[in-house]
Structure formats: C-alpha cells, structure tokens
Amino acid sequence: MSEHALLGDTWIREAQEASRLIENIETRVKDNSCGQRLRDSAQRKLLELGPKLDCLASLLHNPPAKTILSDQDLDLCWNMSSEIQLHTRAIAFSLYTLQFTNQHAYFKISLGLLYPRNREEV
C-alpha cells in the first residue's frame, strides 16, 4: 500500500473515530436525567476528541506532495472536518450550560435555605 493511500485511510479512520466519540458524547449530554458521573465521562470523552481533531487538521494541512485525493475529495474532507469541529463546539457549549444551570439551581436552593422569604418556609 502506498503512502498516499495511507493518508486517505488514516484520515477516514480518524474522522470515523471522531464521529463515534461525538455520538457517544451527545447521547450522554441529551440524557437530562444522567448524573454528574456521566456528565464527567462526557467531558473526558470531549477531551479525547481534541487530539483527534488536531490530527484531522494536521493531515489536511500537510498532505503529501503527490496526493491521490482529488480536489473534490479534499474539499469533502475539509467540510467534514469543519462539521465535526462545529458539532464539538456545540456539545462543549451544551455541557458548559448544563453544568452552569445545575450550579445555578444549587446556588438558588442553598440561598433559599439560608435566607428564607418568610419564617414559614423554614
């Protein structure tokens, strides 16, 4: 197998692994009833995704001199890479907002316990 074919195979393999990680993270984030442990696991998987995205970008930025991929194939790879990055950012943002809303709810509950509006709430 030539070095050029390896570039395409490597890129596809990395893109598939990144897509699987994204799907896994999404299922964990979408399950609102999941506990903190599952959200932490989703955050760890998101951290695993970072190097994969770097690898995809590196393979696209530094192709071999004689590439077997056509310009159309390279455009498709760039588009897939952009979609994966956007999807990752959206998941990271939803994880952040989920964590923020949970902290905000906890803060409101603790403030309510510390400073009740009237004495009957105690």
URQUI-V116053 format. One record per residue. N is the residue number from 0. RES is the residue in one small letter. SS is DSSP state (helix for helix, strand for strand, loop for the rest). Layout:
((N	RES	SS) (N	RES	SS))
This chain:
((0	m	loop) (1	s	loop) (2	e	helix) (3	h	helix) (4	a	helix) (5	l	helix) (6	l	helix) (7	g	helix) (8	d	helix) (9	t	helix) (10	w	helix) (11	i	helix) (12	r	helix) (13	e	helix) (14	a	helix) (15	q	helix) (16	e	helix) (17	a	helix) (18	s	helix) (19	r	helix) (20	l	helix) (21	i	helix) (22	e	helix) (23	n	helix) (24	i	helix) (25	e	helix) (26	t	helix) (27	r	helix) (28	v	helix) (29	k	helix) (30	d	loop) (31	n	loop) (32	s	loop) (33	c	loop) (34	g	loop) (35	q	helix) (36	r	helix) (37	l	helix) (38	r	helix) (39	d	helix) (40	s	helix) (41	a	helix) (42	q	helix) (43	r	helix) (44	k	helix) (45	l	helix) (46	l	helix) (47	e	helix) (48	l	helix) (49	g	helix) (50	p	helix) (51	k	helix) (52	l	helix) (53	d	helix) (54	c	helix) (55	l	helix) (56	a	helix) (57	s	helix) (58	l	helix) (59	l	helix) (60	h	helix) (61	n	loop) (62	p	loop) (63	p	loop) (64	a	loop) (65	k	loop) (66	t	loop) (67	i	loop) (68	l	loop) (69	s	loop) (70	d	helix) (71	q	helix) (72	d	helix) (73	l	helix) (74	d	helix) (75	l	helix) (76	c	helix) (77	w	helix) (78	n	helix) (79	m	helix) (80	s	helix) (81	s	helix) (82	e	helix) (83	i	helix) (84	q	helix) (85	l	helix) (86	h	helix) (87	t	helix) (88	r	helix) (89	a	helix) (90	i	helix) (91	a	helix) (92	f	helix) (93	s	helix) (94	l	helix) (95	y	helix) (96	t	helix) (97	l	helix) (98	q	helix) (99	f	helix) (100	t	helix) (101	n	helix) (102	q	helix) (103	h	helix) (104	a	helix) (105	y	helix) (106	f	helix) (107	k	helix) (108	i	helix) (109	s	helix) (110	l	helix) (111	g	helix) (112	l	helix) (113	l	helix) (114	y	loop) (115	p	loop) (116	r	loop) (117	n	loop) (118	r	helix) (119	e	helix) (120	e	helix) (121	v	loop))
